[in-house]
């Protein structure tokens, strides 16, 4: 079933339900290169494979950038 979630303020179609990890991979994002907030709650990277997303959920995705 295809629905949508709100990621960084934009509606994005997704195959739901899916895990945070599955969503990130579908968006061509490496799970270890981002920090996630799901419905206002910080999500530890160890939870990405277990945290399930449903239609209407809100994600804030911040890419981690290394540099000096």
Biopython code that builds the backbone (N, CA, C, O; Angstrom):
import numpy as np
from Bio.PDB.StructureBuilder import StructureBuilder

atoms = [
    (1, "UNK", "N", (0.843, -1.187, 0.000)),
    (1, "UNK", "CA", (0.000, 0.000, 0.000)),
    (1, "UNK", "C", (0.883, 1.244, 0.000)),
    (1, "UNK", "O", (1.828, 1.344, 0.782)),
    (2, "UNK", "N", (0.572, 2.176, -0.869)),
    (2, "UNK", "CA", (1.331, 3.412, -0.940)),
    (2, "UNK", "C", (0.575, 4.522, -0.219)),
    (2, "UNK", "O", (-0.607, 4.749, -0.478)),
    (3, "UNK", "N", (1.248, 5.196, 0.668)),
    (3, "UNK", "CA", (0.720, 6.354, 1.381)),
    (3, "UNK", "C", (1.820, 7.393, 1.405)),
    (3, "UNK", "O", (2.758, 7.334, 0.610)),
    (4, "UNK", "N", (1.707, 8.333, 2.305)),
    (4, "UNK", "CA", (2.769, 9.327, 2.387)),
    (4, "UNK", "C", (3.055, 9.699, 3.830)),
    (4, "UNK", "O", (2.217, 9.558, 4.721)),
    (5, "UNK", "N", (4.273, 10.181, 4.019)),
    (5, "UNK", "CA", (4.690, 10.734, 5.296)),
    (5, "UNK", "C", (5.210, 12.139, 5.024)),
    (5, "UNK", "O", (5.417, 12.517, 3.871)),
    (6, "UNK", "N", (5.415, 12.895, 6.061)),
    (6, "UNK", "CA", (5.970, 14.239, 5.939)),
    (6, "UNK", "C", (7.425, 14.171, 6.397)),
    (6, "UNK", "O", (7.705, 13.899, 7.564)),
    (7, "UNK", "N", (8.340, 14.419, 5.473)),
    (7, "UNK", "CA", (9.770, 14.399, 5.800)),
    (7, "UNK", "C", (10.336, 15.780, 5.537)),
    (7, "UNK", "O", (10.296, 16.274, 4.410)),
    (8, "UNK", "N", (10.864, 16.402, 6.585)),
    (8, "UNK", "CA", (11.421, 17.759, 6.497)),
    (8, "UNK", "C", (10.418, 18.719, 5.860)),
    (8, "UNK", "O", (10.783, 19.573, 5.052)),
    (9, "UNK", "N", (9.156, 18.564, 6.236)),
    (9, "UNK", "CA", (8.121, 19.479, 5.789)),
    (9, "UNK", "C", (7.543, 19.192, 4.414)),
    (9, "UNK", "O", (6.661, 19.916, 3.954)),
    (10, "UNK", "N", (8.029, 18.136, 3.745)),
    (10, "UNK", "CA", (7.532, 17.805, 2.416)),
    (10, "UNK", "C", (6.842, 16.449, 2.448)),
    (10, "UNK", "O", (7.317, 15.510, 3.087)),
    (11, "UNK", "N", (5.715, 16.361, 1.749)),
    (11, "UNK", "CA", (5.000, 15.090, 1.663)),
    (11, "UNK", "C", (5.740, 14.176, 0.694)),
    (11, "UNK", "O", (6.034, 14.562, -0.438)),
    (12, "UNK", "N", (6.036, 12.967, 1.148)),
    (12, "UNK", "CA", (6.770, 12.000, 0.325)),
    (12, "UNK", "C", (5.999, 10.687, 0.308)),
    (12, "UNK", "O", (5.647, 10.149, 1.358)),
    (13, "UNK", "N", (5.740, 10.177, -0.893)),
    (13, "UNK", "CA", (5.056, 8.894, -1.039)),
    (13, "UNK", "C", (5.986, 7.784, -0.568)),
    (13, "UNK", "O", (7.194, 7.831, -0.800)),
    (14, "UNK", "N", (5.412, 6.787, 0.095)),
    (14, "UNK", "CA", (6.207, 5.672, 0.603)),
    (14, "UNK", "C", (5.351, 4.417, 0.649)),
    (14, "UNK", "O", (4.128, 4.488, 0.764)),
    (15, "UNK", "N", (6.006, 3.268, 0.557)),
    (15, "UNK", "CA", (5.323, 1.985, 0.728)),
    (15, "UNK", "C", (5.184, 1.764, 2.236)),
    (15, "UNK", "O", (6.156, 1.434, 2.916)),
    (16, "UNK", "N", (3.983, 1.947, 2.743)),
    (16, "UNK", "CA", (3.757, 1.864, 4.187)),
    (16, "UNK", "C", (2.870, 0.685, 4.533)),
    (16, "UNK", "O", (2.028, 0.301, 3.720)),
    (17, "UNK", "N", (3.029, 0.094, 5.715)),
    (17, "UNK", "CA", (4.043, 0.465, 6.716)),
    (17, "UNK", "C", (5.435, 0.010, 6.278)),
    (17, "UNK", "O", (5.579, -0.975, 5.555)),
    (18, "UNK", "N", (6.447, 0.736, 6.724)),
    (18, "UNK", "CA", (7.838, 0.366, 6.499)),
    (18, "UNK", "C", (8.638, 0.860, 7.690)),
    (18, "UNK", "O", (8.142, 1.639, 8.504)),
    (19, "UNK", "N", (9.871, 0.404, 7.786)),
    (19, "UNK", "CA", (10.718, 0.861, 8.880)),
    (19, "UNK", "C", (11.433, 2.149, 8.463)),
    (19, "UNK", "O", (11.485, 2.495, 7.282)),
    (20, "UNK", "N", (11.973, 2.838, 9.447)),
    (20, "UNK", "CA", (12.761, 4.037, 9.169)),
    (20, "UNK", "C", (13.904, 3.673, 8.221)),
    (20, "UNK", "O", (14.175, 4.399, 7.264)),
    (21, "UNK", "N", (14.568, 2.555, 8.486)),
    (21, "UNK", "CA", (15.690, 2.126, 7.649)),
    (21, "UNK", "C", (15.248, 1.896, 6.208)),
    (21, "UNK", "O", (15.924, 2.341, 5.280)),
    (22, "UNK", "N", (14.126, 1.210, 6.003)),
    (22, "UNK", "CA", (13.619, 0.969, 4.650)),
    (22, "UNK", "C", (13.289, 2.283, 3.946)),
    (22, "UNK", "O", (13.575, 2.440, 2.759)),
    (23, "UNK", "N", (12.692, 3.222, 4.670)),
    (23, "UNK", "CA", (12.361, 4.523, 4.089)),
    (23, "UNK", "C", (13.628, 5.259, 3.661)),
    (23, "UNK", "O", (13.695, 5.796, 2.556)),
    (24, "UNK", "N", (14.634, 5.283, 4.539)),
    (24, "UNK", "CA", (15.879, 5.977, 4.220)),
    (24, "UNK", "C", (16.532, 5.394, 2.977)),
    (24, "UNK", "O", (16.971, 6.135, 2.098)),
    (25, "UNK", "N", (16.599, 4.070, 2.901)),
    (25, "UNK", "CA", (17.211, 3.423, 1.743)),
    (25, "UNK", "C", (16.433, 3.738, 0.468)),
    (25, "UNK", "O", (17.034, 3.931, -0.589)),
    (26, "UNK", "N", (15.105, 3.792, 0.554)),
    (26, "UNK", "CA", (14.275, 4.132, -0.607)),
    (26, "UNK", "C", (14.534, 5.565, -1.067)),
    (26, "UNK", "O", (14.323, 5.890, -2.235)),
    (27, "UNK", "N", (14.993, 6.423, -0.151)),
    (27, "UNK", "CA", (15.308, 7.819, -0.482)),
    (27, "UNK", "C", (16.793, 7.996, -0.819)),
    (27, "UNK", "O", (17.277, 9.121, -0.936)),
    (28, "UNK", "N", (17.505, 6.884, -0.972)),
    (28, "UNK", "CA", (18.946, 6.897, -1.276)),
    (28, "UNK", "C", (19.763, 7.594, -0.194)),
    (28, "UNK", "O", (20.734, 8.294, -0.482)),
    (29, "UNK", "N", (19.350, 7.389, 1.058)),
    (29, "UNK", "CA", (20.094, 7.917, 2.200)),
    (29, "UNK", "C", (20.666, 6.745, 2.994)),
    (29, "UNK", "O", (19.962, 5.772, 3.263)),
    (30, "UNK", "N", (21.924, 6.837, 3.364)),
    (30, "UNK", "CA", (22.523, 5.799, 4.192)),
    (30, "UNK", "C", (22.077, 6.005, 5.634)),
    (30, "UNK", "O", (22.245, 7.095, 6.182)),
    (31, "UNK", "N", (21.510, 4.970, 6.256)),
    (31, "UNK", "CA", (21.019, 5.110, 7.628)),
    (31, "UNK", "C", (22.063, 5.632, 8.619)),
    (31, "UNK", "O", (21.708, 6.330, 9.569)),
    (32, "UNK", "N", (23.317, 5.314, 8.416)),
    (32, "UNK", "CA", (24.357, 5.763, 9.350)),
    (32, "UNK", "C", (24.827, 7.189, 9.084)),
    (32, "UNK", "O", (25.691, 7.702, 9.795)),
    (33, "UNK", "N", (24.259, 7.835, 8.054)),
    (33, "UNK", "CA", (24.704, 9.189, 7.730)),
    (33, "UNK", "C", (23.676, 10.249, 8.112)),
    (33, "UNK", "O", (23.800, 11.409, 7.720)),
    (34, "UNK", "N", (22.655, 9.846, 8.883)),
    (34, "UNK", "CA", (21.601, 10.793, 9.239)),
    (34, "UNK", "C", (21.219, 10.681, 10.716)),
    (34, "UNK", "O", (21.477, 9.672, 11.373)),
    (35, "UNK", "N", (20.596, 11.750, 11.211)),
    (35, "UNK", "CA", (19.975, 11.773, 12.531)),
    (35, "UNK", "C", (18.485, 11.950, 12.270)),
    (35, "UNK", "O", (18.092, 12.758, 11.429)),
    (36, "UNK", "N", (17.648, 11.191, 12.993)),
    (36, "UNK", "CA", (16.206, 11.166, 12.720)),
    (36, "UNK", "C", (15.401, 11.564, 13.951)),
    (36, "UNK", "O", (15.706, 11.169, 15.077)),
    (37, "UNK", "N", (14.364, 12.358, 13.699)),
    (37, "UNK", "CA", (13.335, 12.632, 14.696)),
    (37, "UNK", "C", (12.018, 12.150, 14.082)),
    (37, "UNK", "O", (11.647, 12.563, 12.984)),
    (38, "UNK", "N", (11.319, 11.271, 14.805)),
    (38, "UNK", "CA", (10.066, 10.670, 14.326)),
    (38, "UNK", "C", (8.929, 11.133, 15.222)),
    (38, "UNK", "O", (8.884, 10.807, 16.408)),
    (39, "UNK", "N", (8.007, 11.899, 14.640)),
    (39, "UNK", "CA", (6.880, 12.443, 15.407)),
    (39, "UNK", "C", (7.345, 13.140, 16.690)),
    (39, "UNK", "O", (6.740, 12.986, 17.751)),
    (40, "UNK", "N", (8.442, 13.916, 16.569)),
    (40, "UNK", "CA", (8.930, 14.707, 17.686)),
    (40, "UNK", "C", (9.841, 13.979, 18.645)),
    (40, "UNK", "O", (10.278, 14.557, 19.640)),
    (41, "UNK", "N", (10.138, 12.721, 18.367)),
    (41, "UNK", "CA", (10.979, 11.924, 19.268)),
    (41, "UNK", "C", (12.258, 11.500, 18.552)),
    (41, "UNK", "O", (12.202, 10.952, 17.451)),
    (42, "UNK", "N", (13.413, 11.754, 19.175)),
    (42, "UNK", "CA", (14.685, 11.330, 18.592)),
    (42, "UNK", "C", (14.722, 9.804, 18.498)),
    (42, "UNK", "O", (14.257, 9.100, 19.395)),
    (43, "UNK", "N", (15.282, 9.311, 17.395)),
    (43, "UNK", "CA", (15.363, 7.864, 17.174)),
    (43, "UNK", "C", (16.827, 7.466, 17.100)),
    (43, "UNK", "O", (17.577, 7.987, 16.275)),
    (44, "UNK", "N", (17.234, 6.541, 17.961)),
    (44, "UNK", "CA", (18.607, 6.041, 17.942)),
    (44, "UNK", "C", (18.824, 5.210, 16.680)),
    (44, "UNK", "O", (17.919, 4.494, 16.251)),
    (45, "UNK", "N", (20.016, 5.297, 16.079)),
    (45, "UNK", "CA", (20.283, 4.497, 14.874)),
    (45, "UNK", "C", (20.011, 3.008, 15.066)),
    (45, "UNK", "O", (19.633, 2.321, 14.117)),
    (46, "UNK", "N", (20.199, 2.507, 16.279)),
    (46, "UNK", "CA", (19.941, 1.087, 16.545)),
    (46, "UNK", "C", (18.457, 0.732, 16.417)),
    (46, "UNK", "O", (18.105, -0.442, 16.309)),
    (47, "UNK", "N", (17.581, 1.759, 16.431)),
    (47, "UNK", "CA", (16.133, 1.524, 16.308)),
    (47, "UNK", "C", (15.621, 1.652, 14.873)),
    (47, "UNK", "O", (14.469, 1.308, 14.607)),
    (48, "UNK", "N", (16.445, 2.135, 13.946)),
    (48, "UNK", "CA", (15.978, 2.391, 12.580)),
    (48, "UNK", "C", (15.326, 1.161, 11.944)),
    (48, "UNK", "O", (14.326, 1.287, 11.237)),
    (49, "UNK", "N", (15.886, -0.028, 12.190)),
    (49, "UNK", "CA", (15.364, -1.246, 11.561)),
    (49, "UNK", "C", (14.084, -1.738, 12.233)),
    (49, "UNK", "O", (13.394, -2.598, 11.685)),
    (50, "UNK", "N", (13.755, -1.201, 13.420)),
    (50, "UNK", "CA", (12.558, -1.650, 14.141)),
    (50, "UNK", "C", (11.450, -0.606, 14.172)),
    (50, "UNK", "O", (10.280, -0.959, 14.324)),
    (51, "UNK", "N", (11.792, 0.674, 14.031)),
    (51, "UNK", "CA", (10.803, 1.753, 14.140)),
    (51, "UNK", "C", (9.955, 1.788, 12.881)),
    (51, "UNK", "O", (10.470, 2.011, 11.785)),
    (52, "UNK", "N", (8.655, 1.568, 13.036)),
    (52, "UNK", "CA", (7.760, 1.504, 11.890)),
    (52, "UNK", "C", (7.096, 2.848, 11.599)),
    (52, "UNK", "O", (6.667, 3.556, 12.511)),
    (53, "UNK", "N", (7.022, 3.180, 10.329)),
    (53, "UNK", "CA", (6.374, 4.411, 9.878)),
    (53, "UNK", "C", (4.985, 4.099, 9.357)),
    (53, "UNK", "O", (4.756, 3.057, 8.742)),
    (54, "UNK", "N", (4.061, 5.013, 9.609)),
    (54, "UNK", "CA", (2.685, 4.884, 9.122)),
    (54, "UNK", "C", (2.275, 6.172, 8.431)),
    (54, "UNK", "O", (2.911, 7.210, 8.614)),
    (55, "UNK", "N", (1.225, 6.110, 7.645)),
    (55, "UNK", "CA", (0.739, 7.275, 6.900)),
    (55, "UNK", "C", (0.544, 8.462, 7.835)),
    (55, "UNK", "O", (-0.021, 8.327, 8.921)),
    (56, "UNK", "N", (1.015, 9.617, 7.401)),
    (56, "UNK", "CA", (0.847, 10.838, 8.174)),
    (56, "UNK", "C", (1.939, 11.100, 9.198)),
    (56, "UNK", "O", (1.972, 12.175, 9.795)),
    (57, "UNK", "N", (2.839, 10.138, 9.416)),
    (57, "UNK", "CA", (3.944, 10.353, 10.353)),
    (57, "UNK", "C", (4.815, 11.504, 9.867)),
    (57, "UNK", "O", (4.866, 11.814, 8.677)),
    (58, "UNK", "N", (5.500, 12.129, 10.823)),
    (58, "UNK", "CA", (6.403, 13.240, 10.503)),
    (58, "UNK", "C", (7.837, 12.851, 10.870)),
    (58, "UNK", "O", (8.113, 12.378, 11.972)),
    (59, "UNK", "N", (8.733, 13.066, 9.913)),
    (59, "UNK", "CA", (10.155, 12.821, 10.128)),
    (59, "UNK", "C", (10.923, 14.111, 9.911)),
    (59, "UNK", "O", (10.616, 14.891, 9.010)),
    (60, "UNK", "N", (11.916, 14.320, 10.742)),
    (60, "UNK", "CA", (12.919, 15.334, 10.488)),
    (60, "UNK", "C", (14.218, 14.563, 10.251)),
    (60, "UNK", "O", (14.639, 13.770, 11.092)),
    (61, "UNK", "N", (14.834, 14.797, 9.123)),
    (61, "UNK", "CA", (16.043, 14.062, 8.744)),
    (61, "UNK", "C", (17.170, 15.080, 8.585)),
    (61, "UNK", "O", (17.070, 16.019, 7.795)),
    (62, "UNK", "N", (18.237, 14.878, 9.345)),
    (62, "UNK", "CA", (19.404, 15.761, 9.262)),
    (62, "UNK", "C", (20.595, 14.930, 8.832)),
    (62, "UNK", "O", (20.935, 13.937, 9.476)),
    (63, "UNK", "N", (21.230, 15.337, 7.738)),
    (63, "UNK", "CA", (22.414, 14.627, 7.259)),
    (63, "UNK", "C", (23.615, 15.021, 8.098)),
    (63, "UNK", "O", (23.812, 16.196, 8.409)),
    (64, "UNK", "N", (24.408, 14.035, 8.457)),
    (64, "UNK", "CA", (25.638, 14.269, 9.219)),
    (64, "UNK", "C", (26.741, 14.582, 8.218)),
    (64, "UNK", "O", (26.959, 13.837, 7.263)),
    (65, "UNK", "N", (27.434, 15.696, 8.451)),
    (65, "UNK", "CA", (28.528, 16.102, 7.564)),
    (65, "UNK", "C", (29.801, 16.187, 8.386)),
    (65, "UNK", "O", (29.848, 16.850, 9.422)),
    (66, "UNK", "N", (30.831, 15.506, 7.907)),
    (66, "UNK", "CA", (32.119, 15.567, 8.593)),
    (66, "UNK", "C", (33.017, 16.542, 7.857)),
    (66, "UNK", "O", (32.922, 16.699, 6.639)),
    (67, "UNK", "N", (33.869, 17.180, 8.591)),
    (67, "UNK", "CA", (34.790, 18.115, 7.950)),
    (67, "UNK", "C", (35.539, 18.929, 8.981)),
    (67, "UNK", "O", (35.314, 18.804, 10.185)),
    (68, "UNK", "N", (36.412, 19.744, 8.497)),
    (68, "UNK", "CA", (37.207, 20.503, 9.447)),
    (68, "UNK", "C", (37.385, 21.929, 9.057)),
    (68, "UNK", "O", (38.039, 22.687, 9.773)),
]
sb = StructureBuilder()
sb.init_structure("model")
sb.init_model(0)
sb.init_chain("A")
sb.init_seg("    ")
for serial, (resi, resn, name, xyz) in enumerate(atoms, 1):
    if name == "N":
        sb.init_residue(resn, " ", resi, " ")
    sb.init_atom(name, np.array(xyz, "f"), 0.0, 1.0, " ", f" {name:<3s}", serial, name[0])
structure = sb.get_structure()
